[in-house]
Amino acid sequence: MNDAIHPVIGNLFVMTSGPKPPNPAELLGSNKMTEFLTSATRKLDLVIVDAPPILPVTDSQLLANKVDGTVLVVRQGVAQKAAVRDAVNSLKKSQANILGAVLNDVRDGSHHGYYGYNSGYGYYSDEDK
């Protein structure tokens, strides 16, 4: 491994970002970053890169085409539909392989939805909890 990668528990390792470099976009878009990601994916079964929000900076877009897949994380009640649409378009322009999206911080309330995968969809409501 490497001194920057720390064991957490079992086969889980973490590498923190360290101090912010003077020009993050230059670092993330560099050949060194590509070499690091290639080396990490050869040595580890799964590498997850946590990146900053897509729209305010280009960092995530630079990383998106260097990794095997991208999952967009959207916070309910905070992210606006237009911003999510713009984020998806930015990822597509950067030739990201978009695997899907996660909606987080979903609030418990009077929301209704669908569930089920193998035998079709079923309807649930708050009364079913």
Rosetta blueprint (number, residue, H / E / L):
1 M L
2 N L
3 D L
4 A L
5 I L
6 H E
7 P E
8 V E
9 I E
10 G L
11 N L
12 L E
13 F E
14 V E
15 M L
16 T L
17 S L
18 G L
19 P L
20 K L
21 P L
22 P L
23 N L
24 P H
25 A H
26 E H
27 L H
28 L H
29 G L
30 S L
31 N H
32 K H
33 M H
34 T H
35 E H
36 F H
37 L H
38 T H
39 S H
40 A H
41 T H
42 R H
43 K H
44 L L
45 D L
46 L L
47 V L
48 I L
49 V L
50 D L
51 A L
52 P L
53 P L
54 I L
55 L L
56 P L
57 V L
58 T L
59 D H
60 S H
61 Q H
62 L H
63 L H
64 A H
65 N L
66 K L
67 V L
68 D L
69 G L
70 T E
71 V E
72 L E
73 V E
74 V E
75 R E
76 Q L
77 G L
78 V L
79 A L
80 Q L
81 K H
82 A H
83 A H
84 V H
85 R H
86 D H
87 A H
88 V H
89 N H
90 S H
91 L H
92 K H
93 K H
94 S L
95 Q L
96 A L
97 N L
98 I E
99 L E
100 G E
101 A E
102 V E
103 L E
104 N E
105 D L
106 V L
107 R L
108 D L
109 G L
110 S L
111 H L
112 H L
113 G E
114 Y E
115 Y E
116 G L
117 Y L
118 N L
119 S L
120 G L
121 Y L
122 G E
123 Y E
124 Y E
125 S L
126 D H
127 E H
128 D H
129 K L
